Amino acid sequence: MSNLDVRPRPTACGGREDVSAAPVRDLLTGRVVPLGESSQVRRLLPNLGRRMVGAWCFVDHYGPDDIADEPGMQVPPHPHIGLQTVSWLHEGEVLHRDSLGSLRTVRPRELGLMTSGRAIAHSEESPRDHARLLHGAQLWVALPDTQRHREPSFEHYADLPLVTGGHGGLRATVLLGALDTAVSPGSTFTPLVGADLALTEGTDVSLPLERDFEYAVLAMAGRIDVDGVPVEPGSMLYLGCGRTELPLRADSDGSVMLLGGEPFEEKLVMWWNFVARSGEEIARAREEWNTGTAFGTVHGYAGARLLAPDLPATALKPRGRER
């Protein structure tokens, strides 16, 4: 998914200066931003108080939206470098096309994972005949320096491993990395985890965590108490490091996403749809996309590609995780 902001601000990410070595409970509120002509998303990362969680560097939560009489998601072809995109749905369908020639409809609880590597372009749209509701999350994972120039790829997995607990009241789908004994088939390049946790009313359970990971919980639906803190859609609870388990309680049916990983040590600069190490890299990628000299072509999308906006007047520099 694209960052469609026509005046995107450069975001400094990475480094370990702002990583809490001990458990914390920092509740973050999403910022509402437009996505195309008819949709809005709640942006949880990057946030005013938090830039990354492990290698997770971008989190949008959208819906549930009634799109029965609307075009739904319509994101024109746009470029990416230096990251992976993770498409995750609770309701609806998203048709993915990319410059590798991939054409795939991603459905609820299926993983659509695109690794941009050195350069890729893609589009995302609701199919012409689409479901009434659209609800999901779009996330980015920053690639480490050793992998960010690799060849691009796209993966799709309809069947993902599950973790259950709480006498059947917890059903956790592992979309990336490992949780407990379940390991996702999706490609990862840093130690991390992403899991969708669905809890039924009355569930009281604890999940095992990695002490060296930092974690956050993104609220998707309903209200879940996470380590005693209620989280509801539009919010994300940052949990810091140093945890070996995570208590969860559901007074009604609900769902959250667990995101975590080893703190990302490298310093990054993120602007528009690019994750890089310098402003010069960003400027070069922008020029190559707008002039059509790199990234390839996305075939089949009924519309023009999305040109990159003007660069800001100030220099783009990686500065780590400072607030």
C-alpha positions, 0 to 999 in steps of 0.5 A: 500500500502507498503513502498517498500524502501529497506532502509527506514528511521525512521520518528518521527511523532506527537506532536503539536510543529510544527503545525501552529495555524494560516493559512499558505501557505506552498507548499511542493514538492513530492519525487519520489520513486519506487513502485515495478518493473514498477511504481513510486510514488510521496511521499508527507508525510512524507516530509522534512518539514512536518510529519503529517496533523492531523492523516494523516501520509503518502501520495503517489500520483501515475499516471496517468500511462499508464499500457496497456502493463505493469503489473501495481501495484504489491505490494506483501503481507506485514504487517501493525500495528498502522494505517489505509490504504486508497486506492483512485483511479481516474482511474484504479482498484486495487485488495485488498487481506488481512489476514482476507480473504478479496478479493475486487476490488477497483474502481475509487471514491470507498473507500478501508479502512483497519484498521490494529489495532494490526496486518494485512497483505495485497497485492495490485495488478492491475487485470490481465485484467486491464484498460489502465491508473492507477491514484490514491493516497494511504494514511495512518491514524495513530491510537490513542493509545486507538485504535491501538491494536484493531482487524483488519478490512477492509471496502469497500464503493462504494457509498460515500456522495457528497458536491456540490457548485459553481453553479455545478462546484464543486463536493466533494466526502467525503471519510473519516470524515465530510465536510459541511453536508456530513459524510462518512460511513468509520470508523475514530478514531480521528476527521479528514476529507478526501475529493476529490474535482473535479472542472470544468473550471471557478469554483470559490467557498469556502468550510467551514472548522473547525477552530481547524483542520489543513489542506493540499491540495494534487494536483491530476490533472490539476491546482487549485488555493487554497487560491490564490496559484496554486497547480499542481500534484507533490505538496501539499499545507499545510494550517495550522489551524485557517481557517473557509473557503477555497477559490478555483478557477479553470481556467481549469478542475482539482482535489485536495484532501482535508486532515485535522484533529485535530493535532495529539498530541501523538508522534510516530515512523514510519518505513517501514510499521509500526506505533508505539510508540517505537523502541522496538515495531517496532523491535518486529513487524519486527521479527514477520513478518519475522518469520511468527509468527504473521500477518496471511497469505494473500492467492491467491497472485501469488508471495512471500511475502515482507520481512522487511528490516534490521533495522537501526543501530541508535535507533528508537525514537519518537520525535514529529514534528521537521523539 
